[in-house]
């Protein structure tokens, strides 16, 4: 029996899926590259009061994102109670707790240890994302995630720290995973722009109250600190958030999470450029492992 009539109907979805996968991969890679390359810029604002700086960062981001959300037209209904709860949880974990735990971890533990722990995000997403979607984790994807984690660890390096630092680093890892997993059920109806706008807006009072209760005296940022805060608010928050959440509308979180391995890689490369120092052989090996895992990562099976 001729099969030519069925070919277009089967080829079209396949081509669409491939295009979505390619577009999602590019967006995820771009988001993680911006995040990794921002480490040097973040260091410029490290002496500015943390909570006050983050409040300014997210206030600036929400001032940009909210008008973009309004331009998308009105929702048929306002966010439901469940959606509002997820947005609050997303802002409280992925933005508020993430930043506080990260800073506390860095005060007790080497940055390499924190980076290696947070670098386990692809493996965590590879397990939790399919379980939340009521499907079994794909063994090949878990293997790819393990390779990414190993490559990220080699790129980041190893160090020492205490129990408090390790606990806070683990909390940072969980918050990093929550940043993606809590957004997944929100994205189909709200979309990347609204999710980014609402969560950044909700994070502002969290940091503002913390800043008001903090013993650190508020002060005007220096020129370098102001430039860093502008970068964090406009590029790292607005652009990277939109890229990442757009990627999650095209890729399952377990596949998108593999690109988290680019964070230590791009951080190392950007640091090498800024300091004019060549990466070590182990860092090159780690970069090769991350690249190989991303290139040969398995596609999600239909159904």
C-alpha atoms as an extended CHARMM CRD file, in Angstrom:
* protein
*
       303  EXT
         1         1  UNK       CA              0.0000000000        0.0000000000        0.0000000000  PROA      1               0.0000000000
         2         2  UNK       CA              1.3500000000        3.4700000000       -0.8550000000  PROA      2               0.0000000000
         3         3  UNK       CA              2.6370000000        5.3970000000        2.1420000000  PROA      3               0.0000000000
         4         4  UNK       CA              3.3210000000        8.7640000000        0.5160000000  PROA      4               0.0000000000
         5         5  UNK       CA              0.0570000000       10.2180000000        1.8280000000  PROA      5               0.0000000000
         6         6  UNK       CA              1.0880000000        9.5350000000        5.4090000000  PROA      6               0.0000000000
         7         7  UNK       CA              4.5860000000       10.9000000000        5.0220000000  PROA      7               0.0000000000
         8         8  UNK       CA              3.7860000000       14.6560000000        5.3240000000  PROA      8               0.0000000000
         9         9  UNK       CA              1.7030000000       14.1630000000        8.4800000000  PROA      9               0.0000000000
        10        10  UNK       CA              4.4890000000       12.2410000000       10.1960000000  PROA      10              0.0000000000
        11        11  UNK       CA              7.3280000000       14.3630000000        8.8880000000  PROA      11              0.0000000000
        12        12  UNK       CA              5.7850000000       17.6680000000        9.9470000000  PROA      12              0.0000000000
        13        13  UNK       CA              5.5830000000       16.8870000000       13.6860000000  PROA      13              0.0000000000
        14        14  UNK       CA              9.0750000000       15.3930000000       13.5400000000  PROA      14              0.0000000000
        15        15  UNK       CA             10.4590000000       18.5190000000       11.9020000000  PROA      15              0.0000000000
        16        16  UNK       CA              8.6410000000       20.7360000000       14.4130000000  PROA      16              0.0000000000
        17        17  UNK       CA              9.9710000000       18.7200000000       17.3380000000  PROA      17              0.0000000000
        18        18  UNK       CA             13.5040000000       18.9350000000       15.9630000000  PROA      18              0.0000000000
        19        19  UNK       CA             13.1820000000       22.6920000000       15.4890000000  PROA      19              0.0000000000
        20        20  UNK       CA             11.8500000000       23.1270000000       19.0370000000  PROA      20              0.0000000000
        21        21  UNK       CA             14.6650000000       21.0000000000       20.4020000000  PROA      21              0.0000000000
        22        22  UNK       CA             17.2750000000       23.0020000000       18.5150000000  PROA      22              0.0000000000
        23        23  UNK       CA             15.7850000000       26.3380000000       19.5310000000  PROA      23              0.0000000000
        24        24  UNK       CA             15.4420000000       25.2270000000       23.1480000000  PROA      24              0.0000000000
        25        25  UNK       CA             19.0260000000       23.9910000000       23.1980000000  PROA      25              0.0000000000
        26        26  UNK       CA             20.3610000000       27.3080000000       21.8910000000  PROA      26              0.0000000000
        27        27  UNK       CA             18.3360000000       29.2730000000       24.4520000000  PROA      27              0.0000000000
        28        28  UNK       CA             19.4120000000       27.0390000000       27.3330000000  PROA      28              0.0000000000
        29        29  UNK       CA             23.0480000000       27.2540000000       26.2740000000  PROA      29              0.0000000000
        30        30  UNK       CA             22.8650000000       31.0400000000       25.9580000000  PROA      30              0.0000000000
        31        31  UNK       CA             21.2380000000       31.4110000000       29.3820000000  PROA      31              0.0000000000
        32        32  UNK       CA             23.8400000000       29.2450000000       31.1220000000  PROA      32              0.0000000000
        33        33  UNK       CA             26.6720000000       30.9850000000       29.2550000000  PROA      33              0.0000000000
        34        34  UNK       CA             25.4600000000       34.3710000000       30.4980000000  PROA      34              0.0000000000
        35        35  UNK       CA             25.2060000000       32.9930000000       34.0310000000  PROA      35              0.0000000000
        36        36  UNK       CA             28.6990000000       31.5180000000       33.9820000000  PROA      36              0.0000000000
        37        37  UNK       CA             30.2850000000       34.5670000000       32.4000000000  PROA      37              0.0000000000
        38        38  UNK       CA             28.6860000000       36.8370000000       35.0060000000  PROA      38              0.0000000000
        39        39  UNK       CA             30.8890000000       35.6350000000       37.8690000000  PROA      39              0.0000000000
        40        40  UNK       CA             33.4790000000       38.3350000000       37.2770000000  PROA      40              0.0000000000
        41        41  UNK       CA             30.8170000000       41.0140000000       37.1870000000  PROA      41              0.0000000000
        42        42  UNK       CA             29.1890000000       39.6820000000       40.3460000000  PROA      42              0.0000000000
        43        43  UNK       CA             32.5090000000       40.0100000000       42.1430000000  PROA      43              0.0000000000
        44        44  UNK       CA             32.4550000000       43.7640000000       41.5120000000  PROA      44              0.0000000000
        45        45  UNK       CA             29.3440000000       44.0640000000       43.6980000000  PROA      45              0.0000000000
        46        46  UNK       CA             30.4420000000       41.5620000000       46.3580000000  PROA      46              0.0000000000
        47        47  UNK       CA             31.2280000000       44.3010000000       48.9170000000  PROA      47              0.0000000000
        48        48  UNK       CA             27.8110000000       45.9600000000       48.5400000000  PROA      48              0.0000000000
        49        49  UNK       CA             25.1680000000       44.9020000000       51.1300000000  PROA      49              0.0000000000
        50        50  UNK       CA             23.7250000000       41.6590000000       49.7540000000  PROA      50              0.0000000000
        51        51  UNK       CA             20.0050000000       42.0830000000       50.4580000000  PROA      51              0.0000000000
        52        52  UNK       CA             19.9330000000       45.7290000000       49.3800000000  PROA      52              0.0000000000
        53        53  UNK       CA             21.8100000000       44.9300000000       46.1870000000  PROA      53              0.0000000000
        54        54  UNK       CA             19.4760000000       42.0750000000       45.3120000000  PROA      54              0.0000000000
        55        55  UNK       CA             16.4280000000       44.2390000000       46.0450000000  PROA      55              0.0000000000
        56        56  UNK       CA             17.7700000000       46.8490000000       43.6100000000  PROA      56              0.0000000000
        57        57  UNK       CA             18.6030000000       44.1670000000       41.0470000000  PROA      57              0.0000000000
        58        58  UNK       CA             15.1440000000       42.5950000000       41.0310000000  PROA      58              0.0000000000
        59        59  UNK       CA             13.3570000000       45.9550000000       41.2330000000  PROA      59              0.0000000000
        60        60  UNK       CA             15.1960000000       47.0060000000       38.0840000000  PROA      60              0.0000000000
        61        61  UNK       CA             14.4130000000       43.7050000000       36.3720000000  PROA      61              0.0000000000
        62        62  UNK       CA             10.7180000000       43.8350000000       37.2620000000  PROA      62              0.0000000000
        63        63  UNK       CA             10.5280000000       47.4290000000       35.9780000000  PROA      63              0.0000000000
        64        64  UNK       CA             11.6360000000       46.1020000000       32.5910000000  PROA      64              0.0000000000
        65        65  UNK       CA              9.7280000000       42.8010000000       32.5770000000  PROA      65              0.0000000000
        66        66  UNK       CA              6.3230000000       43.9900000000       33.8010000000  PROA      66              0.0000000000
        67        67  UNK       CA              5.7210000000       46.3340000000       30.8130000000  PROA      67              0.0000000000
        68        68  UNK       CA              6.7250000000       43.4540000000       28.5260000000  PROA      68              0.0000000000
        69        69  UNK       CA              4.1740000000       41.2360000000       30.2600000000  PROA      69              0.0000000000
        70        70  UNK       CA              1.4310000000       43.8530000000       29.7700000000  PROA      70              0.0000000000
        71        71  UNK       CA              2.1960000000       44.0320000000       26.0490000000  PROA      71              0.0000000000
        72        72  UNK       CA              1.3630000000       40.3390000000       25.7140000000  PROA      72              0.0000000000
        73        73  UNK       CA             -2.3050000000       41.0300000000       26.3450000000  PROA      73              0.0000000000
        74        74  UNK       CA             -4.4680000000       40.2720000000       29.3370000000  PROA      74              0.0000000000
        75        75  UNK       CA             -4.8110000000       36.7590000000       30.6610000000  PROA      75              0.0000000000
        76        76  UNK       CA             -8.2210000000       35.1740000000       30.3580000000  PROA      76              0.0000000000
        77        77  UNK       CA             -8.1330000000       34.8730000000       34.1380000000  PROA      77              0.0000000000
        78        78  UNK       CA             -5.8590000000       36.2040000000       36.8340000000  PROA      78              0.0000000000
        79        79  UNK       CA             -3.2730000000       33.8180000000       38.3080000000  PROA      79              0.0000000000
        80        80  UNK       CA             -5.0360000000       31.1530000000       40.2910000000  PROA      80              0.0000000000
        81        81  UNK       CA             -4.3290000000       30.5150000000       43.9690000000  PROA      81              0.0000000000
        82        82  UNK       CA             -2.2050000000       27.5280000000       42.9680000000  PROA      82              0.0000000000
        83        83  UNK       CA             -0.2370000000       29.5900000000       40.4490000000  PROA      83              0.0000000000
        84        84  UNK       CA              0.2890000000       32.3620000000       42.9760000000  PROA      84              0.0000000000
        85        85  UNK       CA              1.5450000000       29.8080000000       45.4890000000  PROA      85              0.0000000000
        86        86  UNK       CA              3.9760000000       28.3970000000       42.9330000000  PROA      86              0.0000000000
        87        87  UNK       CA              5.1780000000       31.9020000000       42.0300000000  PROA      87              0.0000000000
        88        88  UNK       CA              5.7940000000       32.7120000000       45.6970000000  PROA      88              0.0000000000
        89        89  UNK       CA              7.6260000000       29.4230000000       46.1820000000  PROA      89              0.0000000000
        90        90  UNK       CA              9.6790000000       30.0740000000       43.0490000000  PROA      90              0.0000000000
        91        91  UNK       CA             10.6540000000       33.5710000000       44.1760000000  PROA      91              0.0000000000
        92        92  UNK       CA             11.3490000000       32.3940000000       47.7180000000  PROA      92              0.0000000000
        93        93  UNK       CA             13.5760000000       29.4820000000       46.7000000000  PROA      93              0.0000000000
        94        94  UNK       CA             15.0430000000       30.1380000000       43.2680000000  PROA      94              0.0000000000
        95        95  UNK       CA             15.7600000000       33.8280000000       43.9080000000  PROA      95              0.0000000000
        96        96  UNK       CA             15.6810000000       34.7360000000       47.6070000000  PROA      96              0.0000000000
        97        97  UNK       CA             17.0080000000       31.6210000000       49.3650000000  PROA      97              0.0000000000
        98        98  UNK       CA             19.3740000000       30.7900000000       46.5030000000  PROA      98              0.0000000000
        99        99  UNK       CA             21.2910000000       34.0540000000       46.8570000000  PROA      99              0.0000000000
       100       100  UNK       CA             21.4130000000       33.9930000000       50.6630000000  PROA      100             0.0000000000
       101       101  UNK       CA             22.5060000000       30.3510000000       50.8060000000  PROA      101             0.0000000000
       102       102  UNK       CA             25.1140000000       30.8720000000       48.0960000000  PROA      102             0.0000000000
       103       103  UNK       CA             26.7600000000       33.7530000000       49.9620000000  PROA      103             0.0000000000
       104       104  UNK       CA             26.7030000000       31.8590000000       53.2710000000  PROA      104             0.0000000000
       105       105  UNK       CA             28.2010000000       28.7880000000       51.6030000000  PROA      105             0.0000000000
       106       106  UNK       CA             31.0200000000       30.8630000000       50.0990000000  PROA      106             0.0000000000
       107       107  UNK       CA             31.8370000000       32.2770000000       53.5320000000  PROA      107             0.0000000000
       108       108  UNK       CA             32.3830000000       28.7740000000       54.9400000000  PROA      108             0.0000000000
       109       109  UNK       CA             33.5860000000       26.7920000000       51.9350000000  PROA      109             0.0000000000
       110       110  UNK       CA             35.8690000000       27.2060000000       48.9430000000  PROA      110             0.0000000000
       111       111  UNK       CA             34.1630000000       28.4280000000       45.7920000000  PROA      111             0.0000000000
       112       112  UNK       CA             35.2850000000       25.2530000000       44.0220000000  PROA      112             0.0000000000
       113       113  UNK       CA             33.3670000000       23.0940000000       46.5070000000  PROA      113             0.0000000000
       114       114  UNK       CA             30.2290000000       25.2090000000       46.1390000000  PROA      114             0.0000000000
       115       115  UNK       CA             30.5700000000       25.0900000000       42.3690000000  PROA      115             0.0000000000
       116       116  UNK       CA             31.0040000000       21.3220000000       42.3770000000  PROA      116             0.0000000000
       117       117  UNK       CA             27.9150000000       20.7990000000       44.5710000000  PROA      117             0.0000000000
       118       118  UNK       CA             25.7280000000       23.1790000000       42.5560000000  PROA      118             0.0000000000
       119       119  UNK       CA             27.1550000000       21.5600000000       39.4350000000  PROA      119             0.0000000000
       120       120  UNK       CA             25.1260000000       18.4580000000       40.3370000000  PROA      120             0.0000000000
       121       121  UNK       CA             21.9770000000       20.2970000000       39.1660000000  PROA      121             0.0000000000
       122       122  UNK       CA             21.8270000000       18.3910000000       35.8250000000  PROA      122             0.0000000000
       123       123  UNK       CA             21.7950000000       15.0660000000       37.6630000000  PROA      123             0.0000000000
       124       124  UNK       CA             19.1640000000       16.2600000000       40.1490000000  PROA      124             0.0000000000
       125       125  UNK       CA             16.9290000000       17.5680000000       37.3580000000  PROA      125             0.0000000000
       126       126  UNK       CA             17.4990000000       14.3350000000       35.4480000000  PROA      126             0.0000000000
       127       127  UNK       CA             15.9150000000       12.4290000000       38.3430000000  PROA      127             0.0000000000
       128       128  UNK       CA             13.2660000000       14.8310000000       39.6660000000  PROA      128             0.0000000000
       129       129  UNK       CA             11.8970000000       16.2300000000       36.3970000000  PROA      129             0.0000000000
       130       130  UNK       CA             10.6920000000       12.9090000000       34.9590000000  PROA      130             0.0000000000
       131       131  UNK       CA              9.4110000000       11.7380000000       38.3530000000  PROA      131             0.0000000000
       132       132  UNK       CA              7.2720000000       14.8830000000       38.6970000000  PROA      132             0.0000000000
       133       133  UNK       CA              6.0070000000       14.2620000000       35.1610000000  PROA      133             0.0000000000
       134       134  UNK       CA              5.1580000000       10.6680000000       36.1860000000  PROA      134             0.0000000000
       135       135  UNK       CA              7.6590000000        9.0560000000       33.8570000000  PROA      135             0.0000000000
       136       136  UNK       CA             10.7710000000        7.0420000000       34.5290000000  PROA      136             0.0000000000
       137       137  UNK       CA             14.1660000000        8.7830000000       34.3330000000  PROA      137             0.0000000000
       138       138  UNK       CA             15.8970000000        7.9090000000       31.0740000000  PROA      138             0.0000000000
       139       139  UNK       CA             19.0870000000        5.9320000000       31.7860000000  PROA      139             0.0000000000
       140       140  UNK       CA             20.9270000000        7.4890000000       28.8280000000  PROA      140             0.0000000000
       141       141  UNK       CA             19.9860000000       10.9770000000       29.9730000000  PROA      141             0.0000000000
       142       142  UNK       CA             21.1210000000       10.2110000000       33.5210000000  PROA      142             0.0000000000
       143       143  UNK       CA             24.4210000000        8.9550000000       32.1020000000  PROA      143             0.0000000000
       144       144  UNK       CA             24.8080000000       12.1790000000       30.1110000000  PROA      144             0.0000000000
       145       145  UNK       CA             24.0040000000       14.1900000000       33.2430000000  PROA      145             0.0000000000
       146       146  UNK       CA             26.6400000000       12.2640000000       35.2030000000  PROA      146             0.0000000000
       147       147  UNK       CA             29.2290000000       13.0810000000       32.5260000000  PROA      147             0.0000000000
       148       148  UNK       CA             28.2500000000       16.7640000000       32.6770000000  PROA      148             0.0000000000
       149       149  UNK       CA             28.5890000000       16.7580000000       36.4680000000  PROA      149             0.0000000000
       150       150  UNK       CA             32.0190000000       15.1190000000       36.2350000000  PROA      150             0.0000000000
       151       151  UNK       CA             33.1490000000       17.5970000000       33.6030000000  PROA      151             0.0000000000
       152       152  UNK       CA             31.8410000000       20.5310000000       35.6320000000  PROA      152             0.0000000000
       153       153  UNK       CA             33.6690000000       19.2670000000       38.7280000000  PROA      153             0.0000000000
       154       154  UNK       CA             36.9420000000       18.9640000000       36.8210000000  PROA      154             0.0000000000
       155       155  UNK       CA             36.4940000000       22.4470000000       35.4000000000  PROA      155             0.0000000000
       156       156  UNK       CA             35.5590000000       23.9590000000       38.7440000000  PROA      156             0.0000000000
       157       157  UNK       CA             38.1500000000       22.0970000000       40.7850000000  PROA      157             0.0000000000
       158       158  UNK       CA             37.9960000000       20.8530000000       44.3630000000  PROA      158             0.0000000000
       159       159  UNK       CA             38.6330000000       22.5000000000       47.6950000000  PROA      159             0.0000000000
       160       160  UNK       CA             37.8360000000       22.3470000000       51.3890000000  PROA      160             0.0000000000
       161       161  UNK       CA             35.1800000000       23.6550000000       53.7370000000  PROA      161             0.0000000000
       162       162  UNK       CA             33.1270000000       22.9740000000       56.8490000000  PROA      162             0.0000000000
       163       163  UNK       CA             29.7650000000       21.3430000000       57.5000000000  PROA      163             0.0000000000
       164       164  UNK       CA             27.8680000000       24.6370000000       57.4510000000  PROA      164             0.0000000000
       165       165  UNK       CA             29.2730000000       25.4950000000       54.0400000000  PROA      165             0.0000000000
       166       166  UNK       CA             28.4520000000       22.0690000000       52.6350000000  PROA      166             0.0000000000
       167       167  UNK       CA             24.8940000000       22.2510000000       53.9990000000  PROA      167             0.0000000000
       168       168  UNK       CA             24.3650000000       25.7000000000       52.4880000000  PROA      168             0.0000000000
       169       169  UNK       CA             25.8540000000       24.5360000000       49.1830000000  PROA      169             0.0000000000
       170       170  UNK       CA             23.3940000000       21.6310000000       49.1700000000  PROA      170             0.0000000000
       171       171  UNK       CA             20.5620000000       24.0640000000       49.8800000000  PROA      171             0.0000000000
       172       172  UNK       CA             21.7740000000       26.1850000000       46.9790000000  PROA      172             0.0000000000
       173       173  UNK       CA             21.6470000000       23.0980000000       44.7550000000  PROA      173             0.0000000000
       174       174  UNK       CA             18.0280000000       22.4100000000       45.7610000000  PROA      174             0.0000000000
       175       175  UNK       CA             17.0630000000       26.0500000000       45.1430000000  PROA      175             0.0000000000
       176       176  UNK       CA             18.7080000000       25.9390000000       41.7200000000  PROA      176             0.0000000000
       177       177  UNK       CA             16.6160000000       22.8970000000       40.8310000000  PROA      177             0.0000000000
       178       178  UNK       CA             13.4720000000       24.5710000000       42.2030000000  PROA      178             0.0000000000
       179       179  UNK       CA             14.0920000000       27.5360000000       39.8990000000  PROA      179             0.0000000000
       180       180  UNK       CA             13.2980000000       25.2420000000       36.9690000000  PROA      180             0.0000000000
       181       181  UNK       CA             10.9330000000       22.6400000000       38.4130000000  PROA      181             0.0000000000
       182       182  UNK       CA              8.5190000000       25.1260000000       40.0010000000  PROA      182             0.0000000000
       183       183  UNK       CA              8.3270000000       27.0810000000       36.7450000000  PROA      183             0.0000000000
       184       184  UNK       CA              7.4130000000       24.0980000000       34.5620000000  PROA      184             0.0000000000
       185       185  UNK       CA              3.6930000000       23.9620000000       35.5420000000  PROA      185             0.0000000000
       186       186  UNK       CA              3.4260000000       27.7710000000       35.2660000000  PROA      186             0.0000000000
       187       187  UNK       CA              4.8980000000       28.2280000000       31.7980000000  PROA      187             0.0000000000
       188       188  UNK       CA              2.1280000000       26.7250000000       29.6170000000  PROA      188             0.0000000000
       189       189  UNK       CA             -0.4300000000       29.3650000000       30.6800000000  PROA      189             0.0000000000
       190       190  UNK       CA              1.6170000000       32.2960000000       31.9720000000  PROA      190             0.0000000000
       191       191  UNK       CA              4.5470000000       32.0570000000       29.5700000000  PROA      191             0.0000000000
       192       192  UNK       CA              8.2350000000       32.9710000000       30.1040000000  PROA      192             0.0000000000
       193       193  UNK       CA              7.7170000000       36.7500000000       30.2940000000  PROA      193             0.0000000000
       194       194  UNK       CA              4.9950000000       36.6550000000       32.9550000000  PROA      194             0.0000000000
       195       195  UNK       CA              6.7610000000       34.0170000000       35.0540000000  PROA      195             0.0000000000
       196       196  UNK       CA              9.9700000000       36.0840000000       34.9790000000  PROA      196             0.0000000000
       197       197  UNK       CA              8.1420000000       39.3440000000       35.7120000000  PROA      197             0.0000000000
       198       198  UNK       CA              6.0100000000       38.0360000000       38.5670000000  PROA      198             0.0000000000
       199       199  UNK       CA              8.8260000000       36.1870000000       40.3360000000  PROA      199             0.0000000000
       200       200  UNK       CA             11.2400000000       39.1230000000       40.1720000000  PROA      200             0.0000000000
       201       201  UNK       CA              8.5140000000       41.4250000000       41.4890000000  PROA      201             0.0000000000
       202       202  UNK       CA              7.7360000000       39.0570000000       44.3730000000  PROA      202             0.0000000000
       203       203  UNK       CA             11.4310000000       38.8130000000       45.2630000000  PROA      203             0.0000000000
       204       204  UNK       CA             11.7830000000       42.5870000000       45.7890000000  PROA      204             0.0000000000
       205       205  UNK       CA              9.9110000000       42.8220000000       49.1470000000  PROA      205             0.0000000000
       206       206  UNK       CA             11.6490000000       39.6640000000       50.3840000000  PROA      206             0.0000000000
       207       207  UNK       CA             15.0570000000       41.2680000000       49.9310000000  PROA      207             0.0000000000
       208       208  UNK       CA             13.8430000000       44.7340000000       50.9560000000  PROA      208             0.0000000000
       209       209  UNK       CA             12.5940000000       43.4820000000       54.3370000000  PROA      209             0.0000000000
       210       210  UNK       CA             15.8140000000       41.5400000000       54.8330000000  PROA      210             0.0000000000
       211       211  UNK       CA             17.8490000000       44.6530000000       53.9880000000  PROA      211             0.0000000000
       212       212  UNK       CA             15.8490000000       46.7240000000       56.4770000000  PROA      212             0.0000000000
       213       213  UNK       CA             16.5350000000       44.1770000000       59.2270000000  PROA      213             0.0000000000
       214       214  UNK       CA             20.1840000000       43.7230000000       58.2850000000  PROA      214             0.0000000000
       215       215  UNK       CA             22.8980000000       45.3370000000       60.4190000000  PROA      215             0.0000000000
       216       216  UNK       CA             24.7360000000       46.3880000000       57.2600000000  PROA      216             0.0000000000
       217       217  UNK       CA             24.3540000000       50.1080000000       56.6890000000  PROA      217             0.0000000000
       218       218  UNK       CA             22.6870000000       51.1120000000       53.4440000000  PROA      218             0.0000000000
       219       219  UNK       CA             24.7870000000       53.2800000000       51.1610000000  PROA      219             0.0000000000
       220       220  UNK       CA             24.8870000000       54.4790000000       47.5960000000  PROA      220             0.0000000000
       221       221  UNK       CA             26.7310000000       52.0380000000       45.3050000000  PROA      221             0.0000000000
       222       222  UNK       CA             30.0470000000       53.0290000000       43.7850000000  PROA      222             0.0000000000
       223       223  UNK       CA             30.3200000000       53.4330000000       40.0230000000  PROA      223             0.0000000000
       224       224  UNK       CA             31.6590000000       49.8770000000       39.6210000000  PROA      224             0.0000000000
       225       225  UNK       CA             28.9650000000       48.4550000000       41.9150000000  PROA      225             0.0000000000
       226       226  UNK       CA             26.2610000000       50.3330000000       40.0350000000  PROA      226             0.0000000000
       227       227  UNK       CA             27.4650000000       48.9610000000       36.6940000000  PROA      227             0.0000000000
       228       228  UNK       CA             27.5390000000       45.4560000000       38.1710000000  PROA      228             0.0000000000
       229       229  UNK       CA             23.9990000000       45.8140000000       39.5500000000  PROA      229             0.0000000000
       230       230  UNK       CA             22.7900000000       47.1030000000       36.1880000000  PROA      230             0.0000000000
       231       231  UNK       CA             24.3230000000       44.0840000000       34.4730000000  PROA      231             0.0000000000
       232       232  UNK       CA             22.8310000000       41.6890000000       37.0150000000  PROA      232             0.0000000000
       233       233  UNK       CA             19.3940000000       43.2890000000       36.6990000000  PROA      233             0.0000000000
       234       234  UNK       CA             19.2210000000       43.7810000000       32.9470000000  PROA      234             0.0000000000
       235       235  UNK       CA             21.3710000000       41.0370000000       31.4330000000  PROA      235             0.0000000000
       236       236  UNK       CA             21.5640000000       38.2360000000       33.9770000000  PROA      236             0.0000000000
       237       237  UNK       CA             17.9710000000       38.5550000000       35.2210000000  PROA      237             0.0000000000
       238       238  UNK       CA             15.9290000000       39.8950000000       32.3040000000  PROA      238             0.0000000000
       239       239  UNK       CA             17.7510000000       38.2710000000       29.3870000000  PROA      239             0.0000000000
       240       240  UNK       CA             18.9440000000       35.0400000000       31.0140000000  PROA      240             0.0000000000
       241       241  UNK       CA             15.6110000000       34.3900000000       32.7780000000  PROA      241             0.0000000000
       242       242  UNK       CA             13.6760000000       34.8240000000       29.5380000000  PROA      242             0.0000000000
       243       243  UNK       CA             16.1000000000       32.6070000000       27.6360000000  PROA      243             0.0000000000
       244       244  UNK       CA             15.9650000000       29.8630000000       30.2550000000  PROA      244             0.0000000000
       245       245  UNK       CA             12.2040000000       29.8320000000       30.6770000000  PROA      245             0.0000000000
       246       246  UNK       CA             11.7600000000       29.9580000000       26.8980000000  PROA      246             0.0000000000
       247       247  UNK       CA             14.0370000000       26.9120000000       26.7020000000  PROA      247             0.0000000000
       248       248  UNK       CA             11.8370000000       25.0870000000       29.2300000000  PROA      248             0.0000000000
       249       249  UNK       CA              8.8400000000       25.5450000000       26.9270000000  PROA      249             0.0000000000
       250       250  UNK       CA             10.7490000000       23.6320000000       24.2380000000  PROA      250             0.0000000000
       251       251  UNK       CA             12.7520000000       21.1070000000       26.2380000000  PROA      251             0.0000000000
       252       252  UNK       CA             11.9120000000       18.9910000000       29.2840000000  PROA      252             0.0000000000
       253       253  UNK       CA             13.7410000000       20.1980000000       32.3720000000  PROA      253             0.0000000000
       254       254  UNK       CA             15.9430000000       17.0940000000       32.5470000000  PROA      254             0.0000000000
       255       255  UNK       CA             17.3280000000       17.7990000000       29.0520000000  PROA      255             0.0000000000
       256       256  UNK       CA             17.6340000000       21.5510000000       29.5820000000  PROA      256             0.0000000000
       257       257  UNK       CA             19.3950000000       20.9280000000       32.8860000000  PROA      257             0.0000000000
       258       258  UNK       CA             22.3680000000       19.3900000000       31.0850000000  PROA      258             0.0000000000
       259       259  UNK       CA             23.3510000000       22.8610000000       29.9490000000  PROA      259             0.0000000000
       260       260  UNK       CA             24.0380000000       23.7760000000       33.5760000000  PROA      260             0.0000000000
       261       261  UNK       CA             27.4100000000       22.1810000000       32.9480000000  PROA      261             0.0000000000
       262       262  UNK       CA             28.2900000000       25.2570000000       30.9150000000  PROA      262             0.0000000000
       263       263  UNK       CA             28.2800000000       27.4560000000       34.0390000000  PROA      263             0.0000000000
       264       264  UNK       CA             31.6860000000       26.4780000000       35.4680000000  PROA      264             0.0000000000
       265       265  UNK       CA             33.0550000000       26.1160000000       31.9460000000  PROA      265             0.0000000000
       266       266  UNK       CA             32.1300000000       29.6430000000       30.8520000000  PROA      266             0.0000000000
       267       267  UNK       CA             33.0900000000       31.0150000000       34.2710000000  PROA      267             0.0000000000
       268       268  UNK       CA             36.5510000000       29.5050000000       33.8750000000  PROA      268             0.0000000000
       269       269  UNK       CA             36.9470000000       30.7230000000       30.3020000000  PROA      269             0.0000000000
       270       270  UNK       CA             35.7560000000       34.2480000000       31.0980000000  PROA      270             0.0000000000
       271       271  UNK       CA             38.0930000000       34.3430000000       34.0950000000  PROA      271             0.0000000000
       272       272  UNK       CA             40.9740000000       33.2170000000       31.9090000000  PROA      272             0.0000000000
       273       273  UNK       CA             40.2330000000       36.0220000000       29.4470000000  PROA      273             0.0000000000
       274       274  UNK       CA             39.9950000000       38.6670000000       32.1770000000  PROA      274             0.0000000000
       275       275  UNK       CA             43.1650000000       37.5120000000       33.9420000000  PROA      275             0.0000000000
       276       276  UNK       CA             45.1040000000       36.4640000000       30.8100000000  PROA      276             0.0000000000
       277       277  UNK       CA             45.7910000000       33.0080000000       32.2960000000  PROA      277             0.0000000000
       278       278  UNK       CA             45.4350000000       29.7360000000       30.4050000000  PROA      278             0.0000000000
       279       279  UNK       CA             43.0660000000       27.0390000000       31.7180000000  PROA      279             0.0000000000
       280       280  UNK       CA             44.6860000000       23.9600000000       33.2500000000  PROA      280             0.0000000000
       281       281  UNK       CA             44.7140000000       20.5490000000       31.5240000000  PROA      281             0.0000000000
       282       282  UNK       CA             42.0190000000       19.3100000000       33.9430000000  PROA      282             0.0000000000
       283       283  UNK       CA             39.8320000000       22.2690000000       32.9970000000  PROA      283             0.0000000000
       284       284  UNK       CA             40.2790000000       21.4220000000       29.3160000000  PROA      284             0.0000000000
       285       285  UNK       CA             39.3330000000       17.8110000000       30.0880000000  PROA      285             0.0000000000
       286       286  UNK       CA             36.2510000000       18.9670000000       31.9790000000  PROA      286             0.0000000000
       287       287  UNK       CA             35.2550000000       21.2200000000       29.0890000000  PROA      287             0.0000000000
       288       288  UNK       CA             35.6180000000       18.2990000000       26.6950000000  PROA      288             0.0000000000
       289       289  UNK       CA             33.4080000000       16.0540000000       28.8270000000  PROA      289             0.0000000000
       290       290  UNK       CA             30.6610000000       18.7040000000       29.0940000000  PROA      290             0.0000000000
       291       291  UNK       CA             30.7910000000       19.3640000000       25.3450000000  PROA      291             0.0000000000
       292       292  UNK       CA             30.6540000000       15.6570000000       24.5120000000  PROA      292             0.0000000000
       293       293  UNK       CA             27.6670000000       15.0630000000       26.7890000000  PROA      293             0.0000000000
       294       294  UNK       CA             25.7560000000       17.9890000000       25.2830000000  PROA      294             0.0000000000
       295       295  UNK       CA             26.5080000000       16.9590000000       21.7080000000  PROA      295             0.0000000000
       296       296  UNK       CA             25.4580000000       13.3080000000       22.0880000000  PROA      296             0.0000000000
       297       297  UNK       CA             22.6600000000       13.7930000000       24.6420000000  PROA      297             0.0000000000
       298       298  UNK       CA             19.6370000000       11.6200000000       23.8720000000  PROA      298             0.0000000000
       299       299  UNK       CA             16.3890000000       13.1510000000       22.6960000000  PROA      299             0.0000000000
       300       300  UNK       CA             13.2770000000       12.5520000000       24.7530000000  PROA      300             0.0000000000
       301       301  UNK       CA             11.2590000000        9.6430000000       23.4690000000  PROA      301             0.0000000000
       302       302  UNK       CA              7.6840000000       10.4190000000       22.5090000000  PROA      302             0.0000000000
       303       303  UNK       CA              4.8900000000        9.3110000000       24.7740000000  PROA      303             0.0000000000
